[in-house]
Amino acid sequence: MPRDSLTITDNRTGRTYEIPVEHNTIRAFDLRQIKTDPEDFGLMAYDPAYTNTASCKSRITYIDGDRGILRYRGYPIEQLAEQSTYLETAYLLVKGELPKPSHLKAFDQNIRLHTIIHENIKKFIDGFHYDAHPMGILVGTVGALSTFYTDAKRIFDAESRRIQTHRLIAKMPTLAAFAYRHSIGMPYAYPDNDLSYTGNFLNMLFKMTELRYRPNPALERAIDVLFIIHADHEQNCSTSAMRGVGSSQVDPYSAIAAATAALYGPLHGGANEAVIRMLMEIGSKERVPEYVKRVKAGEIRLMGFGHRIYKNYDPRAKICRRIAGEVFEVTGPNPLLDIAIELERIALADDYFITHKLYPNVDFYSGIIYQAMGFPMDMFPVLFAIPRTSGWLAQWIEMLQDEEQKIARPRQIYLGPEKRDYVPVSERPE
């Protein structure tokens, strides 16, 4: 009769063990009972980069990479991108349910109340070198917020968590915009809370001498949709950093700074920049076949294709492709888009890419859109960090309320020297 368990025979000793299976998973600690003798530490699982290890139970984001499915709290990303707004999606991630109209209005108002940053934070930004990377500025300033809001240390106080959540979602666009303006030597543009969340962000980025900035509705909506599809993506590198650092029970600003730093890396938040550089290297549609040939020969990598999770077309990439057309109607044609479409067409018809399950991911089109809207490539990871803040906070709150969670402490396999005796430096041979 079938049982929800796994039977393991240790061929070293001949002993058999029965390990419970729950949610198609075994608990790694159950392996510790498998020993060769009483002094043995017990069996461990070796999993570099946690490619097949579940570190938590979560109710936030569901991904089925083989079928190209992404859902927030059960809602398909396609429906949210089509019908929702970023702030409503942020509410969904943090609270667990879509808001009633009155609750969404109150949430929106609470975010607007917190968009201004302390003037000393502005001075802090002024202290960065003129050519400092905006992502480096963002990492530093969001971490510095912990010194301005000492009440944030009360992480098990629900009201304190609520306030810090509003502050972080509200202030990240301000910090990001100020970092951008500093990096190009422009005076800061303060928040305009009569605008929408994304409209206000565009205002702080691009306002010049006009009395009131009026964002283009198509670009405002495009940013909103991009923010929705980037809001959360399960236990990726930066989310794991948020949970790992947060497990020490530090304040959320410090944990968000750690997550932002993880996003800084070119393999995570900087991946769409690599796509732009690849398309610029290709240069024209006519050179795409030769580039694909070099990829298949193993000479170079095809950036923006393939994903550790998705073995099908990334659902976010489909949304980005649609948005790209809407953005270029405003900004004008972009020759890189023609190269990207031709590259996608050739790759998706080639058995090599189909066999290796290499499909376009979200980075393939998002960078082209951001570039067309006037963002320098240094800003790409910053634009990623703003929407991901709501996902990081949702994961952080869930972790704090999970009784099974402890401070993160992975094991290792030690391969260094055995015990050695110290020899004074004067007695060591040259």
Helices and strands as residue ranges (DSSP letters): E 5-9, E 16-20, G 28-33, G 48-50, E 61-64, E 69-72, E 75-76, H 77-83, H 86-95, H 101-113, H 119-126, H 134-144, G 145-147, G 150-153, H 158-183, H 197-206, H 217-229, H 237-246, H 252-263, H 271-282, G 285-287, H 288-296, H 315-331, H 335-348, H 351-355, H 362-372, G 377-379, H 380-400, G 425-427
